[in-house]
Amino acid sequence: MFSQGVACLLRQETSFEIVGQKTELDQAVAGIQKLQPDVIILDVHSRFDQPMAGLWQILTALPNIRVIGLSLQDNTFQIYRVQQREVKSLADLIDAIDDES
């Protein structure tokens, strides 16, 4: 129901094209790898047994993808991304932490 509601709302925006909806993690990851969408929207309270493991699979398979996690329980969203950096010193690690705050 969550995905159908979000899809219905987004279809009203002509600048978006919805290319798929999945409720099972393995099917979702396979579809994402095949279709390579620009953005993925996830229910952060989904039925996936291990949602963070699935998110990691998605982000490592397609590191440039934007993943937005929506929570209907508290009306919030999170944005997830992968960013790789080479860490040669403690200063590099501190810079990476500071960039995220």
C-alpha positions in Angstrom: 0.0 0.0 0.0 2.9 2.3 0.8 4.5 2.0 -2.6 1.1 2.4 -4.4 0.4 5.6 -2.5 3.8 7.1 -3.3 3.6 6.0 -6.9 0.1 7.6 -7.2 1.5 10.9 -5.8 4.6 10.9 -8.0 2.6 10.1 -11.2 1.0 13.6 -10.8 4.5 15.1 -11.4 5.2 14.9 -15.1 9.0 15.1 -14.6 9.1 11.6 -13.0 8.7 8.2 -14.6 8.1 5.2 -12.3 9.8 2.2 -13.7 9.0 -0.4 -11.1 7.7 -1.4 -7.7 8.8 -4.4 -5.7 8.0 -5.7 -2.2 10.6 -8.6 -2.1 14.2 -7.7 -1.6 15.7 -10.1 -4.1 13.3 -9.0 -6.8 13.9 -5.3 -5.9 17.7 -5.7 -6.2 17.5 -7.5 -9.5 15.1 -5.0 -10.9 17.2 -2.1 -9.8 20.3 -3.6 -11.4 18.5 -4.2 -14.6 16.6 -0.9 -14.9 19.3 1.3 -13.2 16.9 4.1 -12.1 18.2 7.5 -10.9 16.3 7.3 -7.6 14.9 4.6 -5.3 12.4 5.2 -2.6 12.2 2.7 0.2 9.8 2.3 3.1 12.3 2.3 6.0 9.8 0.1 8.0 9.4 -2.4 5.2 8.8 -6.1 5.4 12.3 -6.9 4.3 14.0 -9.2 6.8 17.2 -7.2 6.7 16.5 -3.8 5.1 20.0 -2.4 5.7 21.6 -5.5 4.0 19.4 -4.9 1.0 20.2 -1.2 1.0 23.9 -2.1 1.1 23.4 -4.4 -1.9 21.8 -1.7 -3.9 24.3 1.0 -3.0 27.3 -1.2 -3.8 25.9 -2.4 -7.1 25.0 1.1 -8.2 27.0 3.6 -6.2 25.7 6.7 -8.0 22.1 5.9 -7.3 20.1 8.2 -4.9 18.2 6.2 -2.2 15.5 7.9 -0.2 14.1 6.1 2.8 10.6 7.3 3.8 9.0 6.7 7.2 5.3 7.0 7.4 5.4 6.4 11.2 7.2 9.7 11.9 6.9 11.6 8.6 10.6 11.7 8.0 13.0 10.7 5.3 16.7 9.7 5.1 19.0 10.0 2.1 21.5 7.2 1.7 24.6 7.2 -0.5 28.0 5.6 -1.0 31.0 7.7 -1.2 34.4 6.1 -1.5 37.6 7.9 -0.4 41.1 6.8 0.2 42.1 7.2 3.8 45.8 7.7 4.3 45.7 9.4 7.7 43.5 10.3 10.6 43.0 13.7 9.0 41.4 12.0 5.9 39.0 10.2 8.2 38.1 13.4 10.1 37.5 15.2 6.8 35.1 12.5 5.7 33.2 12.7 9.0 33.1 16.5 8.9 31.7 16.5 5.3 28.7 14.5 6.5 27.8 16.8 9.3 
